[in-house]
């Protein structure tokens, strides 16, 4: 299988020459290109990490997403039900059942009787999958915190402000597109 090669720079002058999408006043072209390139590179690396983990664990994206709350629940002693997964993943009850059947058949999760509600089941990640996820995904993501730790408190505040404002802007853009039926 050929490795996906994505661009890490978007050539803003060529893709948005009239500045319809991106107002480039008050920021140098080289700064903006460098920011865009590094954000693109980080997204590309995150996708590589996720695909590599999915291949190794033989899971699809939804299965990987389903494991996150199960791992957190295992770490905190919380009980998760199929309804919790339905809400978290935004999928139907039937889809949750199929997913859990598949994950259980592949040794990633186990079902058991809910400790306080005998009408319900709880679903928990197996120890083997918990350890694999920590080693395959967790160790990569932990590197972000090492970088943050290496910065001064002032530098971290700038990064936090940038990431927060970027997330807010993307969320606002998505909400606007949703309102316009896009």
C-alpha positions, 0 to 999 in steps of 0.5 A: 500500500502506497504511503499517503503523501499530503501537502504541508503547505497550501500556497495561499497566494495561489489558492486565495489570490484575492484574499477572499478566504484569508485576510493576510493584512498584518501578518507576513506571507512567510509567517502565515505559510509557516503556520499553515505548513506546520499545522498541516504537517501536524495533522498529517502526522496525527493521521499516520499515527491513527492509521498505523494504530488502526492497522496494528489493532485491526480497528476502524475509526469508529472502533478506535473512537469507541475505545477512548471512553472505555479506556478512560472508564477503566482508568477511573472505575466508571461503568459504560453501557451501550447507551453511553456509547450511542450518545458518545459516538452519535450512532444508532443502538443497532450500530452500537450492538454490531460494533460491540459484537465485532470488538468482542469477537476480536478480543478488544472488549468484554460485556458483563452484567451492570453492577447496579442495574440488572437490566443493563450490560456494561462494556469494558476494554480488555487489558490487552487492548488497553495496554496496546492503545496506551503504547501505540497511541498514548505514547505518541500523544504524550509527546505534546505534553513534553513539548508544552512542559519544555516551554515557559509559562508565558510561551504556553499561554500564547500557544493556549490562546492560539489553539483556543482561538483557532478552535473557536474560529473553526467551530464558528465556521462549522456552525455557520456552514451548518446553518446555511445547510452546507 
